[in-house]
Amino acid sequence: MRKFWIVFLHTYLSRVKTKGYIISSAIFLLIICGIFYVPDIIERFSGDSEDPVVAVIDETENQQLYEALSTSADGYQPMLFDGNEEEAKQAVENEEYEGLLVLSQSEQNLPQAVFYGMQLMNSTSDDIEAQLQQIKVAQAATQAGVDEATIQEIYTPVSFEREALDKEAKTEEELAGSYGLVYILVFALYMSVIVYGMMIATDITNEKSSRVMEILISSSSPVGQMFAKILAIGMMGLTQVALITVAVYTMIQIRGEELGGGFIDFIGIANASPVTLTFALIFFILGYFLYATICAGLGSVVSRMEDVQQLVSPVIFLVMGAFFLSIYGLSSPDSPIIVVASYIPFFTPMIMFLRIGMLGVPAWEIALSIAILVAAILLIAWVAAKVYRGGVLMYGKGGSFKQLKEALKLSGNIKK
């Protein structure tokens, strides 16, 4: 056991002290602080900006469309242009105006317009189109003899309320708070598995290529080394997560009142229950151990750094599949494919946590998924230990899954 902790502390301390780890942690902390100051930055750059001016040529009688637009203009300033279209277009090219709006009436005496801008994609033209649509509806209703009160009644949203019969179902407030939290934690798990899983595989391969592995296996058991490395790099990741958590908590204390509830509610911290956060930690740890064990086994059968990516890439694609399935599940958490995927060990850490965060999942379903996941981890760990035991002694060109069979065969010939 003493040798296990020696390998654990060596791996953990050597990784934590690296410049890459310190710099990446510092960048994460700066990003966290920057996120909480984004509203101030946006306000500083856009708070004092004036609405763009749009030149208007109104060909309707008494310039009635221009008058209607002027009273409802929002996000831009319409201004009558004293000249012809060519002069107005030239003024737009000279950046004197945001664009040129030519107003006219159709044969049915309804509004129509042409907007000339430097680019087709223009948010101002979208605002004008929406306001002209409202004017058109009002004029068409007037011509049809429909009064304004009837129009407002037609466009009034239908009264529609949702009531959950399941006592475990989440309220609208809980869902609003959980959405951002679930997305952030699913993304964090996705990145952690890829980064730290690849780190384990490359660390083992690097020791083999530098012949350090030959010294290590003579002083401690290969299986002990594997689990020591997995635990050490996992602890390194949790250290980084703890730093980020402290930074987020600190920024909430400093900036929480100034930002109001909108941003805090979106990321789900304000309404996050201890139970949800506990499951987040549980699935984060289990998901890490699942994929880290696979990566450790795969990394042990190659001895060149260029072969690591080729062998580990299927695992990365598997994690990506789980992540993209989770993104789909955010909008349809009760979909049959999401429910089924939540019991598949490779998808459980992300998908089941998503269901817990977005739905009221019965306790027996959660317990069953965790039991299946733990059983899968133990099985994979048993196989990976055998692969690792033989793989660390294999040198030469690798990168194919044939090496796994050879590693298992070699492991069976090694005397315990």
HUPEJO-V347369 format. One record per residue. N is the residue number from 1. RES is the residue in one letter. BURIAL is + if it has 16 or more other ideal C-beta (glycine too) atoms within 10 Angstrom, else -. Layout:
n | res | burial
N | RES | BURIAL
N | RES | BURIAL
//
This chain:
n | res | burial
1 | M | -
2 | R | -
3 | K | -
4 | F | +
5 | W | -
6 | I | -
7 | V | +
8 | F | +
9 | L | -
10 | H | -
11 | T | +
12 | Y | +
13 | L | -
14 | S | -
15 | R | +
16 | V | -
17 | K | -
18 | T | -
19 | K | -
20 | G | -
21 | Y | +
22 | I | -
23 | I | -
24 | S | -
25 | S | +
26 | A | -
27 | I | -
28 | F | -
29 | L | +
30 | L | -
31 | I | -
32 | I | +
33 | C | -
34 | G | -
35 | I | -
36 | F | +
37 | Y | -
38 | V | -
39 | P | -
40 | D | -
41 | I | -
42 | I | -
43 | E | -
44 | R | -
45 | F | -
46 | S | -
47 | G | -
48 | D | -
49 | S | -
50 | E | -
51 | D | -
52 | P | -
53 | V | -
54 | V | +
55 | A | +
56 | V | +
57 | I | +
58 | D | +
59 | E | -
60 | T | +
61 | E | -
62 | N | -
63 | Q | +
64 | Q | -
65 | L | +
66 | Y | +
67 | E | -
68 | A | +
69 | L | +
70 | S | -
71 | T | -
72 | S | -
73 | A | -
74 | D | -
75 | G | -
76 | Y | +
77 | Q | -
78 | P | +
79 | M | -
80 | L | -
81 | F | +
82 | D | -
83 | G | -
84 | N | -
85 | E | -
86 | E | -
87 | E | -
88 | A | +
89 | K | +
90 | Q | -
91 | A | -
92 | V | +
93 | E | -
94 | N | -
95 | E | -
96 | E | -
97 | Y | +
98 | E | +
99 | G | +
100 | L | +
101 | L | +
102 | V | +
103 | L | +
104 | S | -
105 | Q | -
106 | S | -
107 | E | -
108 | Q | -
109 | N | -
110 | L | -
111 | P | +
112 | Q | +
113 | A | +
114 | V | -
115 | F | +
116 | Y | +
117 | G | +
118 | M | -
119 | Q | -
120 | L | -
121 | M | -
122 | N | -
123 | S | -
124 | T | +
125 | S | +
126 | D | -
127 | D | +
128 | I | +
129 | E | -
130 | A | -
131 | Q | +
132 | L | +
133 | Q | -
134 | Q | -
135 | I | +
136 | K | +
137 | V | -
138 | A | -
139 | Q | +
140 | A | -
141 | A | -
142 | T | -
143 | Q | -
144 | A | -
145 | G | -
146 | V | -
147 | D | -
148 | E | -
149 | A | -
150 | T | -
151 | I | +
152 | Q | -
153 | E | -
154 | I | -
155 | Y | -
156 | T | -
157 | P | -
158 | V | -
159 | S | -
160 | F | -
161 | E | -
162 | R | -
163 | E | -
164 | A | -
165 | L | -
166 | D | -
167 | K | -
168 | E | -
169 | A | -
170 | K | +
171 | T | -
172 | E | -
173 | E | -
174 | E | +
175 | L | +
176 | A | -
177 | G | +
178 | S | +
179 | Y | +
180 | G | +
181 | L | +
182 | V | +
183 | Y | +
184 | I | +
185 | L | +
186 | V | +
187 | F | -
188 | A | -
189 | L | +
190 | Y | +
191 | M | -
192 | S | +
193 | V | +
194 | I | +
195 | V | -
196 | Y | +
197 | G | +
198 | M | +
199 | M | +
200 | I | +
201 | A | +
202 | T | +
203 | D | +
204 | I | +
205 | T | +
206 | N | -
207 | E | +
208 | K | +
209 | S | -
210 | S | -
211 | R | -
212 | V | -
213 | M | +
214 | E | -
215 | I | -
216 | L | +
217 | I | +
218 | S | -
219 | S | -
220 | S | -
221 | S | +
222 | P | +
223 | V | +
224 | G | +
225 | Q | +
226 | M | +
227 | F | +
228 | A | +
229 | K | +
230 | I | +
231 | L | +
232 | A | +
233 | I | +
234 | G | +
235 | M | +
236 | M | +
237 | G | +
238 | L | +
239 | T | -
240 | Q | +
241 | V | -
242 | A | -
243 | L | -
244 | I | +
245 | T | -
246 | V | -
247 | A | +
248 | V | +
249 | Y | -
250 | T | -
251 | M | +
252 | I | +
253 | Q | -
254 | I | -
255 | R | +
256 | G | +
257 | E | -
258 | E | -
259 | L | +
260 | G | -
261 | G | -
262 | G | -
263 | F | +
264 | I | +
265 | D | +
266 | F | +
267 | I | +
268 | G | +
269 | I | +
270 | A | +
271 | N | +
272 | A | +
273 | S | -
274 | P | -
275 | V | -
276 | T | +
277 | L | -
278 | T | -
279 | F | +
280 | A | +
281 | L | -
282 | I | +
283 | F | +
284 | F | +
285 | I | -
286 | L | +
287 | G | +
288 | Y | +
289 | F | +
290 | L | +
291 | Y | +
292 | A | +
293 | T | +
294 | I | +
295 | C | +
296 | A | +
297 | G | +
298 | L | +
299 | G | +
300 | S | +
301 | V | +
302 | V | +
303 | S | +
304 | R | -
305 | M | -
306 | E | -
307 | D | +
308 | V | +
309 | Q | -
310 | Q | -
311 | L | +
312 | V | +
313 | S | -
314 | P | -
315 | V | +
316 | I | +
317 | F | -
318 | L | -
319 | V | +
320 | M | -
321 | G | -
322 | A | +
323 | F | +
324 | F | -
325 | L | +
326 | S | +
327 | I | -
328 | Y | -
329 | G | +
330 | L | -
331 | S | -
332 | S | -
333 | P | +
334 | D | -
335 | S | -
336 | P | -
337 | I | -
338 | I | +
339 | V | +
340 | V | -
341 | A | +
342 | S | +
343 | Y | -
344 | I | +
345 | P | +
346 | F | +
347 | F | +
348 | T | +
349 | P | +
350 | M | +
351 | I | +
352 | M | +
353 | F | +
354 | L | +
355 | R | +
356 | I | +
357 | G | +
358 | M | +
359 | L | +
360 | G | -
361 | V | +
362 | P | -
363 | A | -
364 | W | -
365 | E | -
366 | I | +
367 | A | -
368 | L | -
369 | S | +
370 | I | +
371 | A | -
372 | I | +
373 | L | +
374 | V | -
375 | A | -
376 | A | +
377 | I | +
378 | L | -
379 | L | -
380 | I | +
381 | A | +
382 | W | -
383 | V | -
384 | A | +
385 | A | +
386 | K | +
387 | V | +
388 | Y | +
389 | R | +
390 | G | +
391 | G | +
392 | V | +
393 | L | +
394 | M | +
395 | Y | -
396 | G | -
397 | K | -
398 | G | +
399 | G | -
400 | S | -
401 | F | -
402 | K | -
403 | Q | +
404 | L | +
405 | K | -
406 | E | -
407 | A | +
408 | L | +
409 | K | -
410 | L | +
411 | S | +
412 | G | -
413 | N | -
414 | I | -
415 | K | -
416 | K | -
//
